[in-house]
């Protein structure tokens, strides 16, 4: 792969090429060149044999490509720079050589020849001394991963000592947040040349496990309401010691003191260790800090992202009081945007003793995604999607997504746009538009063509509670190829609806992607008018609890219910009825349970309720980076009849002669690079006579 880069003009002397010479590190570097002149001008820098890194990346690694000056010292440094880049990426057998060629205008062309060899992986990561926390949990905290079936794609199984140093600190913090403040972590890596792989051995000295003891608040600030501050404390008596909970309590307490008007409040935690009872007594000291003001906020590194997108996350501006806890919270907010791979916040002296300069340096990450995906669903068959997503549109922090999807059951066209700070407020405003075509299938006796859109506003009520208000319009046209089987609709029949509503979301889980404890719940209501006059109400909740702490075994209980009320006392049309599927109870086909006609046509229901219990666990013997886990579960659901659905009185009794359905089963869950997927194996315990069961289902795993 050769790509010339012209740099400068000039004259060069004759060049002699020598053989291999060792660097000070003792590693062989081929092609060290001896020049008759001290400095020569470079015409171009070329590369051969490089597959892992493109020419553009290698050019950025070599000094000669930017300086345009060739010297023996620069050449040696550039060869070592390339070698180290490959070494960090796991290519332990890399060799780099260089040769030069004179050009007609008297300059020199430098050509690097790279022999990449085979990339070394990580055969195993072994732990000793981890008596309280499982190895899989510790591996999950590490950036370094064992080689697996997806390592060729993720490339996360290369050994790098700098990355390993970060991993040791991540493991230590993992222990410190789970009751072990004195944990010590060491590691040693051994290279096995016969397998071209590393064995990483991590030794942990856990120390004693501690809990929080007595918790108090002391303040020297007159008028400060300490009773309100107590609501921010996360370190309750008897709770497991956690460095993170201490830090968050300090931040939240300082923020609450600021909200009370004490902008210079400084919060510190005094810890008193009681070795006899293995507890830490905590006293939060809230005092008046130094009266220092923010003179200037410097933002660097943001090439695409506008300054105001970063500044609005700080909750303070230039000229405002400096509060260290607010700065920490602001840095967390900036990092949570997902626009940056690195966020550094430092302070410097201002123009006066009571002024300070805040420096924010960021490294931007890719926020645009162009996706072509394909998959399979047991309900929709083969499916695919072409999508364009930009999470930082025009550098303004806006979200934009356009997608075209197709499956054996229909086609979809979706567009979504969100402004996260509408009119500068903490209000997310958005618009959605869609066109969806659902074909007539064996499970659905008529197809539909639906076009609609909505406007929405999202408002944070508390740190855990979010409210969203929405309103829109939808037009649905029936496509019925075999009208003899349709008791409710006719081919070409049109339904219009205008809707308005709200939803509440409570997010109290510790990790949205992989929760282990806490409650996640949603509640929504919407009024549906125009051709209808309905009130639709739905609620869903799931509570997570660790069954065996720090082992990856997590239990959860999920409940859900819904009801549709006709506000004029009339009946509900079938096109607006609930059609519960595997999200309510597993083991049944889509539209395979509930009231239906003698001809088999699914009617739907206006009421449902369900409850599920599940235990998820890591699969013994499988590396953590495979992303595979297992689960066992039990589902129960109640389905209402169709007596208040238009035409539903014709539903046969045997399709809902048993309103309760129950099932048990086991699942294989894969946290894949394409999203969380799961396969459910179900055994139905209780069903109605005409229900259609399904032993295996392949779906996308969801939180609710």
Beta strands, then each sheet from edge to edge (+ up, - down):
strand 1: 15-17
strand 2: 21-22
strand 3: 28-29
strand 4: 33-35
strand 5: 40-48
strand 6: 69-70
strand 7: 95-102
strand 8: 108-115
strand 9: 121-128
strand 10: 184-192
strand 11: 197-205
strand 12: 211-219
strand 13: 265-274
strand 14: 279-288
strand 15: 293-300
strand 16: 340-349
strand 17: 355-364
strand 18: 368-377
strand 19: 381-393
strand 20: 398-407
strand 21: 410-419
strand 22: 427-438
strand 23: 447-460
strand 24: 465-479
strand 25: 494-507
strand 26: 518-530
strand 27: 534-548
strand 28: 553-566
strand 29: 607-618
strand 30: 628-639
strand 31: 660-672
strand 32: 675-686
strand 33: 696-700
sheet 1: 1+ 4-
sheet 2: 2+ 3-
sheet 3: 6+ 5- 8- 7+
sheet 4: 9+ 11+ 10-
sheet 5: 12+ 14+ 13-
sheet 6: 15+ 17+ 16-
sheet 7: 18+ 19- 20+ 21- 22+ 23- 24+ 25- 26+ 27- 28+ 29- 30+ 31- 32+ 33-
end
